[in-house]
Structure formats: structure tokens, C-alpha cells
Amino acid sequence: MVGIIMGSDSDLPIMQEAIEILESFDIAVEVDIVSAHRTPEKLFDYANNAHKRGVQVIIAGAGGAAHLPGMVASMSPLPVIGVPVKSRNSIDGWDSVLSILQMPGGVPVATVALDGAKNAGILAAQIIGASDKCVLDKIVAYKEGLKLKVEQASKRVKK
């Protein structure tokens, strides 16, 4: 199972891409809003207990100062993937990217591109696939599908 959390419901349209790709790989997801600044107690509870509920990877999306992924990573034993979200109070998204990317030694957060929730979902699936052959086979098939799309596009445009 992958836990997908975000700082507010305005992040859901971006984070939906992670939900959809994980569901396409038949990976269970739990989704919630956990604000680092407005609900710190909920953040502490989530980060400290997600692994006890069977969560294997956490994807945390946040905009603005984007403290959610790093705070979760500081408390959870699970891998955390941060999705910087370009929000209305953002400085072109750079504040979010740098807040998630620039973590201190010992507290890693894998970081994807701005609004890159789909890639966060794929990365979470790959992490799970490292120890789950069924998921790994789905990742292999997905990547083969990407290759075929490129080959088909190449045939259409090649002169």
C-alpha cells in the first residue's frame, strides 16, 4: 500500500495522477490531507504510524513552503517521495521544489519534478516492485508500453 498525503485539498488535482497510476498497477492507496502547519498532531500521528497500517511508501505533495514531505521523512521509517506542487501562494513553484529537495543529511526525501505526481506514483511502484514480483512485472509491461508508443510515433513522423 502507498500512502498519499497532501497539504490541502487544492493539491488533489495534481496528486490524482499518483493515485491513478498506482491503481493501474493494482497497488492499494490510502489518501488523506495532512497539513504540516495546520494539523501538526495529525502529521506526527501519520508519520509515526503509517508503517503499522501496512503502508510501504509515502508520497507527500505540498506547495509553498512545502514542509510536509520532510517532516514526514524525519519521523517515518518509510521511503518518502515529495511532490512539489505549484500553488497560488508559490514563487513559481521554486519554493516548493527547494523546500523538498534541500533536506539535511540523514533525512532523505526522493523528489520529483514540480507537479510530478505521476512520476512519484511510478517511483513508489518501482520501490514496491523491488520486493514484489507481481508489481515488478507490471512495471516492466508499463515501460514496454512506453517504448512501443515512441516506436509507433517514430514510424508516423519518420521520413
Disulfide bonds with the S-S distance in Angstrom:
none
